[in-house]
Amino acid sequence: MIKLDSTEFSQLYAQYYQRFVMIAKSYVRDGQAAEDIVTDSFVSLWVRKEQLDESSNLPAYVFTTVRNRCMNYLESKQVHMQVQQSQQDNIHRMVEFEIQSLNVLDPEELFVKEIKEIIQQELQQMKPLTRQVFELHRFAGKTYAEIATELGISQRHVTSEIQSALARLRMKLKDYLPVEILAILLNSL
């Protein structure tokens, strides 16, 4: 058992503290961490002084403790950096996947089916005459005059029914397409 009183400890601390901090800092590259490591190493000496034998070299003991704590610090930092790198790699892979997904995504294909279903539903819900006039004009390609003659109504009535159908479709499709594209789409039906 070594006899180390507070005066001897203070002298040892004063003599080696700065030197050990410089050594620790050269490895851990962080001044505050180096100071904490050295301070903890001296505290360890003080706590274990009664367990050391008289032949112990106290500066060597503290230096060995500093060295071991520097290794622990660096190993911990290395593990932390590996975890961060793994997280960055995962984030990078996710971003790559999202980019690829967006590159393959075709907005026209995404909404065309849905838009066609909405148009079909709306056509089914229209008054029979409105639907018939709209289908004859847009799908059969008949003129207003031909539709008026076929159905026995005026051309003005044909115009009114087509406008009614278009207004209803515009309203239902407003969330899917900008107004300009919607107008072009409905005019091409």
Backbone bond lengths (Angstrom), bond angles and torsions (degrees), N, CA, C in turn:
res aa  C-N    CA-C-N  psi(-1)  N-CA   C-N-CA  omega(-1)  CA-C   N-CA-C  phi
1 M - - - 1.453 - - 1.528 108.19 -
2 I 1.319 114.50 133.25 1.465 120.11 -178.54 1.525 109.60 -92.24
3 K 1.304 115.22 144.44 1.459 119.73 177.74 1.524 106.31 -102.10
4 L 1.322 114.91 112.54 1.461 120.85 -179.39 1.512 107.15 -132.14
5 D 1.338 116.17 110.86 1.460 118.27 179.02 1.530 108.59 -93.93
6 S 1.303 115.28 174.37 1.468 120.37 -175.17 1.527 112.06 -63.86
7 T 1.301 119.26 -31.65 1.469 121.81 178.92 1.523 110.22 -68.04
8 E 1.326 116.88 -47.13 1.470 120.65 178.34 1.531 110.58 -63.17
9 F 1.323 115.44 -39.84 1.458 120.04 178.43 1.530 110.10 -62.67
10 S 1.325 116.59 -44.82 1.475 120.83 179.76 1.522 111.29 -61.67
11 Q 1.329 117.12 -39.86 1.470 121.07 178.40 1.538 110.50 -65.19
12 L 1.320 116.26 -44.31 1.467 121.09 178.50 1.531 109.94 -61.51
13 Y 1.313 115.77 -44.41 1.459 122.33 179.64 1.527 109.95 -60.22
14 A 1.334 117.03 -49.42 1.473 122.18 -178.61 1.524 110.84 -62.87
15 Q 1.305 117.44 -38.11 1.459 121.26 -176.33 1.536 112.76 -73.90
16 Y 1.326 118.99 -35.98 1.471 121.23 -171.35 1.540 115.24 -112.13
17 Y 1.310 118.44 -14.50 1.463 120.76 -173.70 1.530 111.96 -53.81
18 Q 1.324 118.07 -58.41 1.469 121.50 -176.33 1.537 111.40 -60.56
19 R 1.323 116.97 -41.22 1.462 120.75 -179.87 1.536 110.16 -61.59
20 F 1.327 116.47 -45.13 1.465 120.33 -179.64 1.538 111.69 -68.52
21 V 1.342 116.05 -34.64 1.468 119.42 176.78 1.525 109.51 -63.22
22 M 1.333 117.75 -43.36 1.465 121.15 179.13 1.529 110.68 -62.22
23 I 1.317 116.90 -41.98 1.469 120.70 178.68 1.533 109.91 -64.10
24 A 1.328 116.41 -48.58 1.470 120.34 -179.35 1.534 110.83 -61.54
25 K 1.334 115.98 -41.94 1.464 120.25 -179.20 1.525 111.12 -64.06
26 S 1.332 116.95 -33.78 1.467 119.07 179.74 1.531 111.29 -65.09
27 Y 1.320 116.95 -22.82 1.469 120.33 178.43 1.527 113.15 -95.98
28 V 1.315 116.64 -45.89 1.473 118.94 -173.80 1.528 113.04 -88.10
29 R 1.334 116.96 -15.36 1.474 122.70 176.43 1.526 113.16 57.67
30 D 1.320 115.16 31.57 1.464 120.45 179.16 1.527 106.75 -147.09
31 G 1.331 115.55 112.67 1.459 120.61 -175.37 1.506 113.92 -58.73
32 Q 1.327 117.27 -45.82 1.462 120.81 -178.50 1.520 110.81 -65.66
33 A 1.330 116.28 -42.93 1.473 119.57 178.38 1.522 110.23 -63.08
34 A 1.337 117.28 -40.10 1.470 120.60 179.41 1.523 110.35 -62.59
35 E 1.326 117.43 -44.82 1.468 120.39 178.84 1.523 110.76 -62.25
36 D 1.338 117.12 -41.23 1.470 120.61 179.36 1.530 110.76 -64.02
37 I 1.312 116.49 -41.41 1.476 120.69 179.92 1.525 110.46 -62.17
38 V 1.329 116.69 -46.71 1.471 120.04 -178.74 1.523 110.96 -66.48
39 T 1.309 116.49 -43.85 1.468 119.70 178.73 1.522 110.29 -60.26
40 D 1.327 116.70 -46.20 1.469 120.29 178.65 1.535 111.26 -61.81
41 S 1.313 116.17 -34.66 1.472 119.76 179.23 1.520 111.13 -67.25
42 F 1.319 116.55 -40.69 1.476 119.36 176.62 1.530 110.75 -67.53
43 V 1.317 117.19 -38.13 1.466 120.62 177.10 1.527 109.40 -62.34
44 S 1.315 116.20 -40.48 1.463 120.83 177.93 1.528 110.81 -60.30
45 L 1.328 116.25 -42.03 1.466 119.95 176.68 1.529 109.99 -59.48
46 W 1.309 116.80 -48.01 1.464 120.84 -177.26 1.535 110.93 -61.67
47 V 1.337 115.72 -41.85 1.460 119.99 -178.61 1.528 110.90 -68.03
48 R 1.317 118.09 -36.27 1.467 122.16 -174.87 1.530 113.82 -99.38
49 K 1.295 118.11 7.76 1.469 121.69 -175.51 1.520 112.79 -54.47
50 E 1.311 116.50 -33.72 1.468 119.72 -178.05 1.525 111.80 -78.22
51 Q 1.308 118.45 -14.94 1.460 122.00 179.95 1.538 111.58 -91.15
52 L 1.329 117.41 -12.56 1.466 121.28 -178.08 1.525 109.75 -87.65
53 D 1.326 116.02 146.57 1.477 117.11 177.55 1.525 109.65 -87.27
54 E 1.314 115.56 167.52 1.471 121.71 -172.97 1.516 113.41 -63.94
55 S 1.301 117.47 -25.51 1.472 120.34 -178.05 1.530 112.33 -82.19
56 S 1.320 117.03 0.08 1.473 120.31 -178.10 1.519 111.17 -65.26
57 N 1.309 114.40 137.48 1.459 121.97 174.94 1.527 106.21 -89.00
58 L 1.308 117.37 104.12 1.464 121.39 -173.20 1.530 113.04 -63.26
59 P 1.343 120.27 -45.53 1.468 117.97 176.94 1.539 111.77 -60.04
60 A 1.329 117.07 -38.61 1.468 120.58 178.41 1.528 110.46 -65.78
61 Y 1.324 116.79 -38.58 1.460 121.05 177.96 1.533 109.96 -61.32
62 V 1.342 115.84 -48.74 1.471 119.86 -179.36 1.524 109.65 -64.34
63 F 1.343 117.08 -42.93 1.457 120.23 179.67 1.540 111.04 -60.81
64 T 1.313 117.60 -43.07 1.471 121.58 178.42 1.526 110.26 -61.77
65 T 1.319 116.09 -41.04 1.469 120.42 177.67 1.525 110.33 -64.21
66 V 1.347 117.11 -42.84 1.469 121.63 177.67 1.534 109.57 -59.86
67 R 1.345 115.24 -47.74 1.465 120.08 -179.27 1.536 110.76 -59.28
68 N 1.314 117.34 -46.86 1.472 121.51 -179.62 1.530 111.75 -63.18
69 R 1.319 116.01 -40.78 1.466 119.48 179.24 1.534 111.08 -69.34
70 C 1.321 117.03 -34.38 1.473 120.07 174.77 1.527 110.01 -63.38
71 M 1.336 116.03 -42.82 1.472 119.30 177.81 1.527 110.75 -62.74
72 N 1.309 116.86 -43.88 1.471 120.22 178.28 1.523 110.77 -60.95
73 Y 1.326 116.02 -43.43 1.468 121.38 179.41 1.532 110.00 -60.11
74 L 1.335 115.79 -48.48 1.469 120.29 -177.94 1.529 111.84 -66.80
75 E 1.330 116.68 -39.78 1.463 119.61 177.52 1.527 110.69 -63.92
76 S 1.326 115.88 -41.33 1.461 120.04 177.32 1.529 110.62 -63.35
77 K 1.331 115.49 -41.75 1.465 120.37 178.88 1.526 110.05 -64.12
78 Q 1.325 115.82 -39.61 1.466 120.61 179.80 1.533 110.25 -63.52
79 V 1.319 117.25 -44.97 1.464 121.03 177.85 1.518 109.79 -61.11
80 H 1.323 116.09 -44.41 1.463 120.92 179.22 1.537 110.50 -59.71
81 M 1.323 116.37 -43.06 1.468 120.50 179.98 1.534 110.82 -67.09
82 Q 1.334 117.47 -36.09 1.458 120.50 178.05 1.529 110.46 -65.90
83 V 1.328 115.69 -40.54 1.466 119.76 177.82 1.528 109.71 -64.18
84 Q 1.328 116.05 -44.58 1.463 119.74 177.95 1.524 110.93 -60.92
85 Q 1.327 116.68 -43.42 1.462 120.59 179.57 1.520 110.61 -62.81
86 S 1.322 116.33 -41.21 1.461 120.57 178.34 1.529 110.41 -62.66
87 Q 1.335 115.96 -42.43 1.466 119.64 177.60 1.519 110.77 -64.06
88 Q 1.331 116.95 -42.12 1.470 120.73 178.01 1.527 110.69 -63.12
89 D 1.338 116.29 -40.74 1.466 119.74 178.10 1.526 110.57 -62.58
90 N 1.332 116.50 -42.29 1.466 120.05 178.02 1.523 111.12 -63.34
91 I 1.318 116.78 -43.64 1.460 120.76 178.59 1.524 109.57 -62.96
92 H 1.326 116.43 -42.67 1.468 120.53 179.30 1.529 110.45 -60.91
93 R 1.337 116.98 -44.74 1.470 119.89 179.00 1.524 110.81 -63.18
94 M 1.333 117.57 -40.56 1.460 120.29 179.16 1.524 111.21 -63.95
95 V 1.330 116.49 -42.06 1.467 120.25 179.22 1.526 109.86 -64.70
96 E 1.335 117.21 -42.59 1.470 121.16 177.00 1.525 110.41 -58.24
97 F 1.329 116.53 -44.92 1.456 120.94 179.84 1.529 110.72 -62.57
98 E 1.330 116.25 -43.82 1.469 120.20 179.90 1.530 110.78 -63.21
99 I 1.327 116.34 -40.78 1.472 120.00 178.38 1.519 109.72 -62.26
100 Q 1.331 116.43 -45.73 1.464 119.79 179.05 1.522 111.09 -62.08
101 S 1.331 116.45 -41.68 1.464 120.29 179.02 1.518 111.16 -61.69
102 L 1.317 115.83 -43.09 1.467 119.49 -179.92 1.525 111.70 -68.64
103 N 1.331 117.06 -34.26 1.465 119.79 178.49 1.520 112.04 -66.36
104 V 1.322 117.50 -32.03 1.454 121.05 -177.73 1.528 111.46 -85.39
105 L 1.302 116.38 -20.81 1.454 121.42 -175.90 1.525 110.60 -67.65
106 D 1.300 116.30 123.48 1.461 122.24 177.40 1.523 107.86 -109.75
107 P 1.338 116.87 108.27 1.467 119.36 -175.79 1.530 112.68 -59.30
108 E 1.323 116.38 -32.44 1.464 118.39 179.68 1.522 110.44 -63.33
109 E 1.328 116.49 -46.10 1.463 119.76 179.91 1.518 110.87 -64.96
110 L 1.323 115.78 -35.72 1.451 120.90 -177.24 1.528 111.45 -62.71
111 F 1.316 117.08 -41.52 1.464 120.29 -173.28 1.527 115.14 -104.18
112 V 1.325 118.53 -16.73 1.466 120.33 -175.82 1.520 110.98 -58.41
113 K 1.328 117.14 -47.91 1.464 120.25 -179.20 1.521 110.36 -60.60
114 E 1.329 115.93 -45.35 1.460 120.22 -178.83 1.527 111.04 -64.49
115 I 1.327 116.84 -41.06 1.464 121.08 179.45 1.530 110.00 -64.36
116 K 1.341 116.14 -42.84 1.473 119.26 179.06 1.526 110.72 -61.76
117 E 1.334 116.91 -40.26 1.467 120.47 178.92 1.526 110.97 -64.24
118 I 1.331 116.60 -41.14 1.472 120.02 178.79 1.520 110.19 -63.75
119 I 1.332 116.38 -43.25 1.472 119.78 179.49 1.526 109.97 -61.57
120 Q 1.345 117.44 -44.91 1.469 120.66 179.30 1.533 111.33 -62.13
121 Q 1.342 116.82 -42.48 1.467 120.19 178.86 1.527 110.77 -62.91
122 E 1.315 115.47 -43.64 1.460 119.30 -178.91 1.524 111.42 -66.86
123 L 1.320 116.65 -38.41 1.470 119.54 177.07 1.528 110.57 -62.08
124 Q 1.343 116.52 -39.01 1.466 120.18 179.91 1.525 111.91 -67.88
125 Q 1.333 116.70 -27.60 1.462 120.29 -177.74 1.533 113.29 -90.21
126 M 1.333 116.75 -8.86 1.469 119.79 179.01 1.526 110.23 -72.44
127 K 1.330 114.94 157.73 1.469 119.56 173.34 1.531 106.98 -58.05
128 P 1.297 118.24 145.11 1.469 120.73 -176.45 1.535 113.43 -54.01
129 L 1.326 117.82 -40.76 1.469 119.73 -179.01 1.530 110.29 -67.57
130 T 1.320 117.80 -42.35 1.464 121.74 179.86 1.525 109.83 -60.94
131 R 1.327 115.86 -47.11 1.466 120.26 179.33 1.519 110.74 -62.01
132 Q 1.313 117.61 -44.52 1.463 121.47 -177.85 1.532 110.88 -63.33
133 V 1.315 117.29 -44.43 1.463 121.36 178.80 1.529 110.23 -62.77
134 F 1.316 116.19 -46.75 1.467 120.87 -179.26 1.530 110.69 -61.05
135 E 1.335 117.56 -47.53 1.467 120.84 -178.97 1.518 111.95 -64.53
136 L 1.333 117.45 -40.22 1.464 119.76 178.60 1.528 110.80 -62.82
137 H 1.311 116.25 -39.84 1.469 119.49 -178.38 1.540 111.29 -76.03
138 R 1.356 117.13 -51.78 1.468 120.59 -172.69 1.527 113.40 -79.96
139 F 1.322 117.36 -37.22 1.465 118.84 -173.85 1.536 112.28 -100.15
140 A 1.331 117.13 -33.40 1.469 119.83 -179.84 1.528 111.30 -93.59
141 G 1.337 116.56 -12.38 1.466 120.58 176.10 1.520 115.00 73.98
142 K 1.319 117.91 21.80 1.465 121.43 -178.39 1.525 110.44 -82.06
143 T 1.314 115.38 151.39 1.468 121.83 178.64 1.526 109.19 -80.25
144 Y 1.326 114.58 166.49 1.465 119.38 178.47 1.523 109.87 -59.38
145 A 1.327 117.19 -40.11 1.467 121.94 -178.37 1.528 110.14 -65.27
146 E 1.321 117.52 -43.26 1.465 120.79 179.65 1.530 110.70 -63.59
147 I 1.309 116.62 -41.44 1.467 120.60 179.94 1.527 109.78 -65.91
148 A 1.327 116.26 -43.13 1.464 120.82 -179.20 1.526 109.76 -60.85
149 T 1.315 117.29 -43.68 1.471 121.59 -179.43 1.532 109.72 -66.33
150 E 1.348 116.75 -46.11 1.467 120.99 -177.15 1.518 112.25 -62.83
151 L 1.343 117.40 -39.99 1.464 121.00 -176.09 1.524 113.63 -96.25
152 G 1.313 115.71 -6.43 1.460 119.56 178.42 1.518 112.78 70.44
153 I 1.336 117.46 38.20 1.463 122.14 177.47 1.526 108.08 -128.10
154 S 1.333 116.38 169.85 1.465 119.75 -179.41 1.527 110.86 -78.60
155 Q 1.339 115.45 158.94 1.465 120.34 176.68 1.533 110.47 -63.18
156 R 1.340 116.03 -34.32 1.465 120.34 177.70 1.530 110.05 -62.35
157 H 1.330 116.45 -39.77 1.464 120.80 178.47 1.538 109.92 -66.35
158 V 1.340 117.85 -38.66 1.469 122.36 176.43 1.529 109.13 -60.11
159 T 1.340 116.57 -47.28 1.464 121.96 178.97 1.520 110.46 -58.39
160 S 1.317 117.05 -45.59 1.460 122.50 -179.23 1.531 111.23 -61.72
161 E 1.322 118.10 -43.13 1.468 122.31 -179.52 1.538 111.05 -66.79
162 I 1.323 117.28 -40.48 1.474 120.62 178.89 1.520 109.80 -66.35
163 Q 1.329 117.20 -42.55 1.460 120.59 178.53 1.530 110.86 -63.04
164 S 1.306 116.88 -38.39 1.464 121.53 178.39 1.535 110.33 -63.84
165 A 1.325 116.61 -44.75 1.469 121.00 179.82 1.528 110.49 -64.21
166 L 1.336 117.18 -44.88 1.468 121.11 -179.75 1.532 111.53 -63.45
167 A 1.323 116.71 -40.58 1.466 120.40 179.62 1.534 109.95 -62.70
168 R 1.324 115.96 -42.57 1.464 120.08 179.51 1.526 110.79 -63.79
169 L 1.328 117.59 -43.87 1.465 121.67 -179.98 1.532 110.85 -66.79
170 R 1.328 116.72 -41.28 1.472 119.69 177.51 1.522 110.85 -57.91
171 M 1.307 115.52 -42.64 1.467 120.68 -178.32 1.533 111.00 -64.11
172 K 1.308 117.29 -43.77 1.465 121.14 -178.31 1.525 112.62 -72.19
173 L 1.325 118.24 -28.24 1.465 121.70 -175.48 1.529 113.27 -100.22
174 K 1.314 118.06 3.10 1.468 120.83 -175.22 1.531 113.74 -59.58
175 D 1.326 117.86 -29.97 1.466 120.92 -179.80 1.521 113.34 -79.95
176 Y 1.324 116.66 -12.87 1.456 120.10 -175.65 1.526 113.61 -95.98
177 L 1.281 115.57 -30.88 1.466 118.31 -174.09 1.525 110.66 -139.93
178 P 1.339 116.61 149.53 1.459 118.94 172.76 1.534 109.47 -63.19
179 V 1.300 116.87 155.02 1.466 122.48 -175.05 1.527 111.85 -54.27
180 E 1.349 117.35 -42.65 1.460 120.21 -177.24 1.524 111.56 -63.66
181 I 1.326 116.63 -45.16 1.468 120.65 -179.33 1.520 109.83 -69.51
182 L 1.321 117.51 -36.96 1.454 121.80 178.48 1.527 110.21 -61.45
183 A 1.325 116.37 -43.09 1.470 120.14 179.10 1.525 110.33 -61.89
184 I 1.332 116.65 -43.65 1.474 120.55 179.37 1.528 109.92 -63.44
185 L 1.330 117.11 -43.97 1.460 121.35 -179.42 1.520 110.85 -61.39
186 L 1.319 116.22 -47.81 1.460 119.24 -177.29 1.526 111.38 -68.41
187 N 1.317 117.15 -31.36 1.459 119.71 177.03 1.513 111.71 -72.34
188 S 1.348 116.85 -23.08 1.460 119.27 -178.98 1.527 112.12 -88.88
189 L 1.336 117.03 -8.10 1.476 119.45 179.76 1.509 111.10 -68.47
